[in-house]
Amino acid sequence: MTTLTIHIPDSKADFIKQLLKELDVKIETTKKEHTPNAETIKAIEDARNGKTTHISDFKAFFESV
């Protein structure tokens, strides 16, 4: 038996699974979960805790940077 690992776009996964089922091929599905880095986790926590800056418009955004 040969094991193949293939990357399939989510939009085509159902089609490929059905094709492999028709060919009597065993399918093992794995999906990687994205784990955010520390900076992203902190930004999410800050947003949830209300530690954000209100920007009224685009010009104000550039002035704040």
N, C-alpha and C positions, 0 to 999 in steps of 0.2 A: 504494500500500500504506500502511496505517495501522499505527503501532506503539502498543500500549497497555501500560502498566505497571500491574499489579494486585497487590495484597497478598492472599494466600490463607492461611488457617490451615493449618498442617501437616497437620492431620487431614483436610482436604478436598483437598489437593494432588493425590493420585492420581486422585480422581474428576474433577477439573477437567482434568487432563492427558489422561485418557481421552476426555472429551467433546471437547476441542479436537482430539485426534487423529482422532476420528470426523468432525469438520468439516473435516479436512485443513488445519488451522491450524499454522503453524510455531511451535514453542515454544522459547524460550531461557530457561533457568532460571538465576537468580542467587540466591545466599543470602548474606546478610550474616553475617559472623562477629563475635561480640562480642569486643571488646578491652577487657580490664580496665584501670582507671585505675591510676596509680602507687601509691596507697594500698593497693588490693587486691592488686597484684603483690607489694608488700612483705609484706603479711599472709600471702600464700601462701608466699613464701620463708621467712618466719619460722617458719611451721608446719612446713615441710619440714625446717628446720634445728633443730627442737626448741625454738625460742624461744617457748615457750608457758607459760601459768600454769595449774596444776592447780586446778580448783575442785571441791570435794567435793559441794556441794549448792547449792540456790538461795539460801539465806540467806548462805552464804559468798560467792556471786557479788555480792550487793548490798553486802556489807561491803567488798568489794575495789574497788568503783567510787568 
